[in-house]
Amino acid sequence: MKSIRTGIPTMYRQCQFRSRLEAKWAAFFDLCGWKWEYEPYDLNGWIPDFLLIGAKQSVLVEVKPFTSLEKFDKSKILSAMQGTTAWGEEILLLGCTVFADKSTIGWLGEFCPENKYYLE
């Protein structure tokens, strides 16, 4: 039988996170002075872990306990966003560590003028 990995619920700043990893990223956002919301809305079955709120633009954030960007299911996220008000928002994928080149904290999916996302 395959075991299902679940997070350890963690309280941070009066917010109950589903995992310690999410709470750690929230603390990182606070250290950076970034405004955020936790699990802001449901997009066709995908609930982004965070919404980073910028002056001109917002960024949806997904956090997973991965050590490489290849493990993220980008197609699931993009299909969940299609047809919603979130279509066109940038997406930031964050793992449990700094990625391979030691200078990257995550992957940023940018929306292009051709009405699609740049994924590579």
Salt bridges, closest charged atoms under 4 A:
ASP30 OD1 - ARG13 NH1 2.84
GLU39 OE2 - ARG18 NE 2.53
GLU62 OE2 - LYS64 NZ 3.13
